[in-house]
Amino acid sequence: MDWVILVVSGAMEAVWAHALDRSEGFSQPVPSIVFLVALAASMLGLSHAVRTIPLGTAYAVWVGIGAALTVAWGVVSGAESFSWAKILLIAGLVACVVGLKLVGETH
């Protein structure tokens, strides 16, 4: 269950990152509120997950999921340009995150 919470909190990282961008320096109330709620959910999930998942692994997974989803949403929404190199690098990041989980289960 802690891994599910970690994945969801990583997704919340992507939500707060995009809300931060949309908040225009916290001048827009709705994106600013979304940012604060998603940030709190993300941090609470990460803090819960590190009770049973080693901090280094949990943090790397959390950041990796957040970064991958943030870039993916940027490409899908048109805010960022598409390139095969970018997709390949994000796929490598996801592979590393999966690898950290698999290595953690064998020890």
C-alpha positions, 0 to 999 in steps of 0.5 A, a space after each residue: 500500500 505504501 508504494 501505491 501512496 508513493 505513486 499517487 503522491 508522485 502524480 500529485 507532484 506533477 499536479 502541483 507543478 502545473 498548478 504553480 505554472 498556471 498560478 502566474 506567481 500566485 496571482 490566480 486564485 484557483 490554480 494557487 489553491 490547487 497548487 497548495 492542496 496538491 503540494 500538501 497531498 504530495 508531501 503527506 504521501 511521501 512522508 507516509 511512504 518513507 515510514 516503510 520505503 527507504 528515503 533515497 528510493 522513495 524520493 527518487 521514485 517520487 521525483 521520477 514520477 513527478 518529472 515524467 508526468 510533468 514532461 508528458 503533460 507538457 508535451 500532450 498539452 502543447 506547452 512543450 515540444 515533442 521529440 523522440 529524444 525527450 520521450 526516450 529520456 523519460 522512458 529511461 527515467 521510468 525504467 530507473 524508477 521501476 528498477 529501484 522498486 525491483 532492487 528494493 524488493 530483492 533485499 
